[in-house]
């Protein structure tokens, strides 16, 4: 596989490692970016393999809620300009309200739901495209229908979170939703972390250790690795993270004080997983002029 400047740049963005280290990692792993990221971590050269989805598409996250029933809908546009267009925003609000009143569980089903105007979501989408002159997609939705406390929170129309809370109150549920929006924990509790994830992290931590540390007695080595894994689990779970509204305590501690338990959460961010083509107009003009 050919190693390009773009591949090196992407690996740097994912890992925070230096350019030369990234190039070497790709060379050592045949250009495989995932394997190269893991190799960097094992060498202790990566700050963090975020594996973050590349947020590129524009659009909005819109919510609708009625008590314990709440939905989030992601609708994409090509530009931020259209994402702020009145027609586009009205469409987003109408779709969210229709989603809340429907039984739709995903975006595909949502397309057939009728808006208050009588049009289906898909018919209204076509009309919006004609008005704004851009491609518009109803991409994803999330929903919770619960007898417990539900918080629906949207930050800047770009990140949306639903939280289902047993016990506590609405203020705590909203605080937890704000935390999830800010910190994006992959898992809820330590018990939700897959065994495969833990095994891989153990392998990486062991590979990063010096020969001197590896030579220590097994029980000491196990204790060192267990401590590192416990820290990683805390960093990757809602319950283990410092609570953004009170960083002196973890989310778990805040929940314990309130006698509450997070039963689940869902988070959507505009464009995650969609790679946007970045146009280099200067390079394009130079190429057409025969200067590059």
N, C-alpha and C positions, 0 to 999 in steps of 0.2 A: 504494500500500500504506500502511495506517495505521501511524503510528509510535507505539507504546505505551510506557508506563513499563517494562514487562517486557522489551520489545525493547532499550531503552536499557540496562537492567540487564544483559542477556545480553551485549551488545556490550562493556560495561565489564569484565565477568568474563573475556571472551575476550582483550581487548587491554590492559587495565590503563590505558586512557586515561580522561580526566576525563568527567564527565557531559555537560557542554556540548559537548565535542568529539565525543562519541559521538552526541549528538542531531543535530549539524550533519552528521556523516558519513552518518547515515541519511537525512537530508533531501536531501543532495547525491546520494545513490544510490537514491532512490525506495524507501527502506525495506528494501533488499536487505542483509541482515546480512553476507554474505560479501564483497560488493563494498565495503561500508562499512568492514569490517576491513582490507581491502587499501588503501583510500583513506587510512585513518589511518596505516598503515605508510608509505605514500608521503609523507605529510606529516610523518613522523617523530614522530607523536604517540602511537603505540602502543608500549608496552614490549615486547610480543611477541604475535603472533597465534598463540596456542597451538593453536587449533583442537582443543582437548582435548575428547574425548567427555565428555558430562555423566554422571558417575557418580552413579546414583540408586538403582537396585534393590539390595536386600540379598541375602545368600546367602553361599556359600563357594566357594573354589577348593580342590579336593582333588587330590592327586597319588598316583600309584602307580608303582613302578619296579622293574625286574629287570635289572640290568646296563645294557646299552646300549639297553634298551627302556623307555620312560617315557611317561606320559600325564598330562595335566591335564584336569580337568573342572570347568566352572562350572555350579553349580546355584543357582537364584535362589529367594528367598522374598520375601514382601511386607514383613516386618519383621526387624530385627536380633534381636529376641526369639526368633523362630522359627529364625533362622540358628544360634542357640546351643542349640536344643532337641535333646535326646538322640536322638529318633526321626529328626530331620532330619539330624543329623550321621552317624548310623549308615547312613542311606540314601546319603549322599554317599560315605562310605568304601566301601560295597558297590558302588556304581556305578563308582567309580574302579578297583577291583580287577577288575570285570567288563570294563571298557574295556581294561585292560592285557592281559587274556587273550583279547581278541577281535581282529577285523580291522577294527573300526569306524573310519572315518576322519572322521566328523562326528557331531554330536548326533542327527541324524535317524536315521542307521543305528544308533546306540547304543541308541535306544529299543527296538529289537527284540532286543537282546542279553539273554540270561538271566543272572540273578544266581545266586549259590551256592544260594539258597533255592528256585530253580526258576522263580520269577516272571520275567517280562520287566521291563526297566527301566520301561517304561510302566505295567505293572500295579502295580509297587511304588510308583511315583510317585502313582498314584491312591489307594493305601492310606495313604501319608504325608499326602496332602491331607486325608483323612478324620480322621487323628489330630491334625494340628496346626491344622486349620481355616483354612488359608491356601492361596492358589494357589502351587504349586511347579512350576518349569520347569527341565528339563535343557537348558540354553541352548547351550553351546559345549564343544568339546573340542579339545585339541591333542595331537599325539603325535610321537615320534621313535623310530625303530628303526634303530640304527646299530652298526657294528663299532668305532666310535671311542668316546671317553669321552663320557658323557652326564651332565649335572647336572640334577636336578629340584629346584627350590627354591620354597617357598611362604612368603610373609611375612604373618603374621597372618591366614591363611585368606582374605585379600582380593586378594593379587597372587601369581600363579604364573608361573614361568619355566622353560623348557627350553632347554638349551644343548648343542650338539654341538661337541666340541673334538677337533681332530686334533693329537696331540702334547701335551706338558705332563702334568699329572696331575689327579686328582680335586679336589684342593684349589684349583687354579687354575680349573677348570671351575666349581666352586661359587662362587668369588669373582667370576667373570664373570657368573654367574647373579644374584648379589646386586647387582652393578652394573646389570644390565639392569632388575631390579626397581625400583631406586632412581631411575635416570636415564631409563628408557624411550626409548632411542634409536630413531628411526624406521627407520634403515638400519644395515647391518652395516659396510660399507666405502664409501669414496668412489666406487668403481666401481659401487656399487649405487644411487647417487642418480640419479633420473630426469633426463634432459636438460630436461624441461619444468619441473621444480622449479628447476633452476639458472637457466634463462632467466627465470622469473618473479622470482627473487630479484635478478637483475641489473637487471631493469626497476625493481624497487622501490628498490634502492640508488641507481640513477641518478636516480630521481625525488626522492629525499631530499637529493641533493647541491645545494649552492648554485650560483648562476649563475657565480660566480667559479671554482669548481672545475670546472664543466662547460666553461669556456672554456680550460682547460689543454690543452696538446698531446695529441693522441690517444694516443700511447704512454704518457704519464704517467697519463692518465685510465684507460686500460686496466689499468695496473699497480695503481692505487688500487682499482678495482672488483674485480680479481682477488684482491687481498688480503682484501677484505671477503667475497667469495664463499668463499675458502678457510676463513675463520673460521666462516662459516655451515655449511659442509660438516662441519667438525670438530665443531661443536655438535650436529649431527644424525646423526652416525655413531658407532657403538660404538667403532670403532678410533680416532677422533679425540678422544673425550672423555677428560678426566682420570679416571684409574682411582680409584673411590671408596675402595678399600682402600689406595691410595698416591697421593695427588693430586699428588705431585711428578713423576709420569710418566703418559703416556697409556696407554690400554688397549693400543694397538698396541705401545708400548715394552715393556710387561709381557709381552705375548705373544712378542715377539721374544727377550727374555731366556730364556724357557722353550722356545723353538723350537716354538711352538704356533700354531695357526690356528683361528679360530672359523668353522666351516663353516655355521653358522646358529643362529638362536634364535627362540623363540616366547614371547610374553608375554600373559597374560590378567589382567585386573583386574575384580573384581566390579562388574557393572552398567554398565560403560562402554558408551556409546551408547544407554542407556535413560534417558529423562527421567521423573523421579519427580514426581508432582503434589504440591506443597507446600500443605498445608491451612492456611489462616489462620482458625483457629477464632474468634478475637476478632472479626474482620471479619464472619464468617458470623453470629455471634450478634447483632451490632449491626444487620446487615441485616434479620434476622428480626424484630428489635425495632423496626424502622422508624427506627433512629438513623443509618443510613448510606445 
